[in-house]
Amino acid sequence: MTLAPPLLSLRLSVDYRNNKGVLRDVSLDIQPGEILGLVGQSGSGKSTISLAILRLLHLKGGTARGHLLFKGEDLSAKSESQMRSLRGREISIVLQSPLTSLNPALRIGSQLNEAWRAHATGTREQCGTAISSALSSVSLPSDTDFLRRRPSQLSVGQAQRVIIAMAILHRPSLLIADESTSALDTITQSEILSLFARLNHELGMGILYISHDLLSVAALCHRIAILNSGEIVECGPPSQIFGAPQHPYTQKLVAALPRGPFLDFRANKPWSAVASDIQDRPAKRSEDSSIPDHTPSVAR
């Protein structure tokens, strides 16, 4: 059996003008259709990794060294115009604060229209069909009343779903979710995690899920990478990270979690009750996929 090449493969070191060694020889691979969780405390370099993947470090005064391959192509060798054609089409990002990610002056329909036309040409009907499909994928209406709303007329959960709809308009191969549930209440967070699991299953979309919340990462991800002080100190399936952590920092993180049967990985018990609407539906995997057999508990 031939293993599929990684969707994303990186090995990077990153410096900022006034902060050297923010990332030190960080190595990550994401397989097609895999959900990889990236966990670390504030300031550990998580968001720097997402900026590096999108080739946007220069906006923060950062520089990267190493290699960055997406679908076998060297992103560091691409021009800015080539990267602009990739951002939002092949690689999309969902950020932490949905209401500040949307333009408060524009109606939701106008913003979705702009997002579609950034990477596609076609008729108004084709644009409307794509927008309707994306909104349906995130369980939002696509009627005129909703599309004419402004961000201030949406709940936080609705706004985050709109941002996700924009991110998947062009069916990207990789979705970066950078602390995308941190600003949400518990119920809405659970709904968004379920949505990510469903999109991964239905679209075969690879997801880099960045968070400081170990429990949400455990619920969603096939593998988890632990980032500490600019270095990946451990990477493995949730059963390893939570059941038999190897690195002292990982052990410290896991020890800080509440104990109980909902975190019993050794007994192989599903501990998450969220996403019952997609229960028993594993993420899409190809025959030659090297995604671990672990099914995220959010999709159980």
C-alpha positions in Angstrom: 0.0 0.0 0.0 1.4 3.4 -1.0 0.9 6.1 1.5 -0.5 9.4 0.3 2.0 12.3 0.5 1.4 14.9 3.2 -1.1 17.6 2.4 1.2 20.0 4.3 4.8 19.4 5.5 6.8 22.1 7.3 10.0 22.4 9.2 10.5 26.0 10.3 12.3 28.4 12.6 10.9 31.9 13.0 12.3 35.1 14.4 10.7 38.5 14.9 12.7 41.7 14.9 12.6 42.0 18.7 12.0 38.3 19.6 14.4 35.7 18.3 13.6 31.9 18.3 9.8 32.2 18.5 9.8 28.9 16.6 12.8 26.6 16.7 12.9 23.8 14.1 9.2 23.1 14.4 8.3 20.0 12.2 4.7 19.2 11.3 2.9 17.0 8.7 -0.8 17.0 8.0 -2.2 14.2 5.8 -5.1 14.8 3.4 -8.4 14.7 5.3 -6.6 14.7 8.7 -7.5 16.9 11.7 -4.3 17.8 13.5 -4.6 19.6 16.8 -1.9 22.1 17.9 -1.9 22.8 21.6 0.2 25.4 23.5 -0.1 28.1 26.0 -0.3 31.8 25.1 2.9 33.0 23.5 4.1 29.5 22.6 4.1 30.3 18.9 0.8 28.7 17.7 -0.5 31.7 15.7 3.0 32.2 14.3 2.7 28.8 12.7 -0.6 29.7 11.0 1.0 33.0 9.8 4.0 31.1 8.4 1.8 28.7 6.5 -0.1 31.6 4.9 3.2 33.4 4.2 2.0 36.4 6.2 4.8 36.6 8.8 6.1 39.8 7.2 3.0 41.7 8.4 4.2 41.1 12.0 7.9 41.7 11.2 8.7 38.0 11.2 11.1 35.9 9.0 11.1 32.1 8.5 13.8 29.6 7.7 13.3 26.0 6.6 10.9 24.3 4.3 7.1 24.7 3.7 5.5 22.3 1.3 1.8 22.2 0.4 0.7 19.4 -1.9 4.3 18.9 -2.7 4.9 22.5 -3.8 7.3 24.8 -2.1 5.3 27.7 -0.7 8.4 29.7 0.2 9.3 29.9 -3.5 5.9 31.3 -4.6 5.4 35.0 -5.4 3.0 37.1 -3.4 0.5 37.0 -6.3 0.7 33.2 -6.4 0.1 33.1 -2.6 -2.9 35.4 -2.9 -4.5 32.9 -5.4 -3.9 30.2 -2.8 -5.2 32.0 0.3 -8.9 31.5 0.6 -9.0 29.0 -2.3 -6.7 26.2 -1.3 -5.8 27.3 2.2 -8.4 29.1 4.4 -8.3 30.4 8.0 -11.0 30.9 10.7 -9.9 33.3 13.4 -10.9 33.7 17.1 -13.2 36.7 17.1 -15.9 36.3 14.4 -17.5 39.7 14.9 -14.3 41.6 14.4 -13.4 39.4 11.4 -16.5 40.6 9.6 -16.8 44.1 8.1 -19.4 45.9 10.3 -20.4 48.2 7.5 -21.3 45.5 4.9 -24.2 43.2 4.7 -23.5 39.4 5.1 -24.5 38.8 1.5 -22.1 41.4 0.2 -19.2 39.9 2.2 -19.9 36.4 1.0 -20.2 37.7 -2.6 -16.8 39.4 -2.3 -15.2 36.2 -0.9 -16.5 34.1 -3.8 -15.5 36.6 -6.5 -12.0 36.8 -5.1 -11.2 33.4 -6.6 -14.0 32.7 -9.1 -15.7 34.3 -12.1 -19.2 33.5 -13.1 -22.8 34.6 -13.2 -24.8 36.0 -10.3 -26.7 32.8 -10.3 -23.5 30.7 -9.9 -22.3 33.0 -7.1 -25.7 32.7 -5.4 -25.6 28.9 -5.7 -22.1 28.7 -4.2 -23.1 31.0 -1.3 -26.3 29.1 -0.6 -24.4 25.8 -0.6 -21.8 27.1 1.8 -24.4 28.5 4.2 -26.3 25.3 4.1 -23.1 23.4 5.0 -22.8 25.5 8.2 -26.6 25.2 9.0 -27.4 28.8 8.2 -30.3 30.1 6.0 -29.6 31.7 2.7 -32.8 33.7 2.3 -32.8 37.4 1.5 -33.6 38.5 5.0 -30.5 36.8 6.4 -28.2 37.9 3.6 -29.3 41.5 4.2 -28.3 41.5 7.9 -25.2 43.2 9.2 -22.7 41.5 11.6 -24.2 43.5 14.5 -27.5 41.7 13.9 -25.9 38.2 14.3 -25.2 36.2 17.4 -21.6 35.3 18.0 -22.3 31.7 17.0 -24.0 32.8 13.8 -21.1 35.2 13.0 -18.6 32.3 13.4 -20.7 30.1 11.1 -20.6 32.9 8.5 -16.8 33.1 8.8 -16.6 29.3 8.3 -19.0 29.5 5.3 -16.6 32.1 3.8 -13.6 29.9 4.5 -15.2 26.9 2.7 -16.7 28.7 -0.3 -14.0 27.4 -2.6 -13.7 24.0 -0.9 -10.1 24.4 0.3 -7.9 21.4 0.9 -6.7 22.9 4.2 -8.6 24.8 6.8 -6.7 26.5 9.7 -8.9 27.1 12.7 -6.9 29.4 15.0 -8.5 29.6 18.4 -11.8 29.6 16.5 -13.9 28.4 19.5 -12.2 30.4 22.3 -14.6 33.3 22.3 -17.7 31.1 22.3 -19.9 29.8 25.1 -19.8 26.1 25.9 -22.9 25.1 23.8 -21.9 27.1 20.8 -18.3 25.8 21.0 -19.7 22.2 21.0 -21.8 23.1 17.9 -18.8 24.5 16.1 -16.7 21.5 16.9 -19.4 19.3 15.5 -19.5 21.4 12.4 -15.7 21.1 11.9 -16.0 17.3 12.2 -18.9 17.2 9.7 -17.0 19.3 7.2 -14.0 17.1 7.5 -16.2 14.1 6.9 -18.2 15.5 4.0 -15.5 17.4 2.2 -12.4 15.4 3.1 -10.9 18.7 4.2 -7.6 18.7 6.2 -7.9 20.9 9.3 -5.2 22.4 11.5 -7.1 23.1 14.8 -5.1 25.5 17.0 -6.2 25.8 20.6 -5.1 26.1 24.2 -8.1 24.0 25.2 -7.0 20.3 25.5 -10.5 19.0 25.8 -11.8 20.5 22.6 -8.7 19.2 20.8 -9.2 15.7 22.2 -12.8 15.7 21.0 -12.0 16.7 17.4 -8.5 15.6 16.4 -6.9 12.5 14.9 -3.5 13.6 16.2 -2.3 16.2 18.7 0.9 18.2 18.6 2.1 19.9 21.8 4.0 23.2 21.4 6.0 24.5 24.2 8.3 27.6 24.0 8.6 27.4 20.2 9.2 23.6 20.0 7.0 20.6 19.3 7.7 18.4 22.3 5.3 15.6 21.6 2.9 14.5 18.8 0.5 11.5 18.8 -3.1 10.3 18.9 -5.2 11.4 21.8 -4.9 7.9 23.4 -1.1 8.6 23.7 -1.3 12.3 24.7 -3.9 11.7 27.4 -3.3 8.0 28.3 0.5 7.8 28.2 2.1 11.3 27.7 5.9 11.1 27.3 7.2 14.7 27.7 7.2 16.4 31.1 5.3 19.4 29.7 2.6 17.2 28.2 2.4 15.3 31.5 1.9 18.6 33.3 -0.9 19.7 30.9 -2.7 16.4 31.3 -2.3 16.4 35.1 -4.1 19.8 35.2 -7.2 18.3 33.7 -10.2 17.2 35.8 -10.3 13.5 36.3 -13.3 11.3 35.5 -14.7 8.6 33.1 -15.1 11.2 30.3 -11.3 11.3 30.0 -10.8 7.5 30.1 -8.8 6.9 27.0 -7.2 3.7 28.4 -10.7 2.1 28.5 -11.2 3.4 24.9 -14.5 5.0 26.0 -16.0 7.9 24.0 -16.1 10.7 26.5 -17.6 13.5 24.5 -21.4 13.8 24.1 -21.3 16.5 21.5 -22.1 16.1 17.8 -24.7 13.4 18.3 -26.1 14.5 14.9 -23.0 12.9 13.2 -22.6 10.0 15.5 -21.0 6.8 14.1 -19.7 8.7 11.0 -15.9 8.7 10.9 -13.9 11.3 8.9 -13.4 10.5 5.2 -10.3 8.5 4.6 -8.9 7.2 1.3 -7.6 3.7 0.9 -4.0 4.9 1.0 -4.5 7.4 3.7 -2.0 7.5 6.6 -4.4 9.2 8.9 -4.4 7.3 12.2 -7.4 4.9 12.8 -8.4 6.9 15.8 -11.9 8.5 15.2 -12.4 11.8 17.0 -14.8 11.5 19.8 -16.8 14.4 18.5 -17.6 12.3 15.5 -18.5 9.1 17.4 
